[in-house]
Amino acid sequence: MQVTVRLFAQLRERAGASELSIELPDGARVRDAIGELGGITGDLPVVMAVNREYADGDAPLAEGDELALIPPVSGGDGGPWVRVTDEALSAESLVARVRDPRAGAVVVFEGVTRAVERLEYEAYAEMAEPRMAAILTEVADGHGLCAAAAEHRIGTVPLSEPSVVVAVSAPHRGEAFAGAREAIDRIKAEAPIWKKEIEGGEERWAEGTPPPAA
């Protein structure tokens, strides 16, 4: 049977391709597919996803499945507004999305490129957007927010331009500040998005943490 393997960030560079097609025997599992790749993961802790659902090494594979290998990440249907885009981000547009007559406070966080010439971001967008939406839903419920929204840029982000924007509204400033802080911290830790720093011809992938397999 044939399985498509999607690779990101360091794994993509190691393989020289973002997508590979491999042949496996019937009854093969995720660990068999990884073994077929010849140790491409090396010392990187990776999380696996089959057809955009997190999976472990024992998960079975079938003809036509998509297996994504997700390295450490840099650090919805009617739900919160989320978007992964290669377009420039606008804090004002997100503020407009979270304004609510119940809200007495709106907090916006912008993460901007600093200290290096530029950053390059890569994402597994099909999983990043649902994960970001789930995070915002949980944060809104936990802090009593009126609304929440987040956008993350991919591709090249020059010095001083925003790569991620989070906006939340709440009845009071305490909940708004706490909700915005938790939202950005969790998006950086959990969404499958990777960052490469570029300065003076030198390139370096930012260190990260393995995303949760759930």
Backbone hydrogen bonds, N-H to C=O, Kabsch-Sander energy under -0.5 kcal/mol:
donor,donor_aa,acceptor,acceptor_aa,energy
3,V,22,I,-2.5
4,T,65,D,-2.5
5,V,20,L,-3.4
6,R,4,T,-0.5
6,R,67,L,-2.8
7,L,18,S,-2.6
8,F,69,L,-0.6
11,L,8,F,-1.6
12,R,8,F,-0.7
13,E,9,A,-2.0
14,R,10,Q,-2.3
15,A,11,L,-2.2
16,G,12,R,-1.7
17,A,12,R,-1.2
20,L,5,V,-2.7
22,I,3,V,-2.6
22,I,20,L,-0.5
24,L,1,M,-3.1
28,A,25,P,-1.6
30,V,59,A,-2.2
31,R,57,G,-2.4
32,D,29,R,-0.7
33,A,29,R,-1.7
34,I,30,V,-2.2
35,G,31,R,-2.1
36,E,32,D,-1.7
37,L,33,A,-0.7
37,L,34,I,-0.9
38,G,35,G,-1.5
39,G,34,I,-0.7
42,G,39,G,-1.0
44,L,41,T,-2.5
47,V,70,I,-2.5
48,M,55,A,-0.7
49,A,68,A,-1.9
50,V,53,E,-2.8
51,N,49,A,-0.6
51,N,66,E,-3.2
53,E,50,V,-1.1
55,A,48,M,-2.6
59,A,56,D,-1.8
61,L,28,A,-2.4
64,G,2,Q,-3.0
65,D,62,A,-2.2
67,L,4,T,-3.4
67,L,65,D,-0.5
68,A,49,A,-3.1
68,A,66,E,-0.5
69,L,6,R,-2.3
70,I,47,V,-3.2
70,I,68,A,-0.6
73,V,209,T,-1.7
74,S,193,I,-2.0
75,G,207,E,-0.9
78,G,76,G,-1.2
81,W,148,A,-1.0
83,R,150,A,-1.2
85,T,83,R,-0.5
85,T,152,H,-2.2
94,L,90,S,-1.2
95,V,91,A,-2.4
96,A,92,E,-2.0
97,R,93,S,-1.1
98,V,94,L,-1.2
98,V,95,V,-0.6
99,R,95,V,-1.0
103,A,100,D,-1.8
104,G,170,A,-1.7
105,A,170,A,-1.8
107,V,168,V,-2.4
109,F,166,V,-3.1
111,G,164,V,-2.8
112,V,110,E,-0.6
113,T,161,E,-2.0
117,E,198,I,-0.6
118,R,198,I,-1.7
119,L,157,V,-2.1
120,E,196,K,-2.4
121,Y,155,G,-2.6
122,E,194,W,-2.2
124,Y,192,P,-2.2
125,A,123,A,-1.1
127,M,124,Y,-1.8
128,A,124,Y,-2.7
129,E,125,A,-2.2
131,R,127,M,-2.0
132,M,128,A,-2.7
133,A,129,E,-2.4
134,A,130,P,-2.3
135,I,131,R,-2.4
136,L,132,M,-2.5
137,T,133,A,-2.2
138,E,134,A,-2.4
139,V,135,I,-2.7
140,A,136,L,-2.7
141,D,137,T,-2.3
142,G,138,E,-2.5
143,H,139,V,-2.1
144,G,140,A,-1.0
145,L,140,A,-1.8
146,C,169,S,-2.6
147,A,169,S,-1.2
149,A,167,A,-2.4
150,A,81,W,-2.3
151,E,165,V,-2.3
152,H,83,R,-2.5
153,R,163,S,-3.4
154,I,85,T,-2.4
155,G,121,Y,-2.8
157,V,119,L,-3.2
159,L,117,E,-1.3
160,S,113,T,-2.4
161,E,158,P,-1.9
163,S,111,G,-3.4
164,V,111,G,-1.3
165,V,151,E,-2.5
166,V,109,F,-2.5
167,A,149,A,-2.6
168,V,107,V,-2.4
169,S,147,A,-2.3
170,A,105,A,-2.2
176,A,172,H,-1.7
177,F,173,R,-3.0
178,A,174,G,-2.3
179,G,175,E,-2.6
180,A,176,A,-2.4
181,R,177,F,-2.2
182,E,178,A,-2.3
183,A,179,G,-2.4
184,I,180,A,-2.3
185,D,181,R,-2.2
186,R,182,E,-2.4
187,I,183,A,-2.4
188,K,184,I,-2.3
189,A,185,D,-1.4
190,E,186,R,-2.7
191,A,187,I,-1.7
193,I,191,A,-2.3
194,W,122,E,-3.5
196,K,120,E,-2.6
197,E,204,R,-3.3
198,I,118,R,-2.3
199,E,202,E,-2.2
202,E,199,E,-2.1
204,R,197,E,-2.1
206,A,195,K,-3.0
209,T,73,V,-1.3
214,A,212,P,-1.3
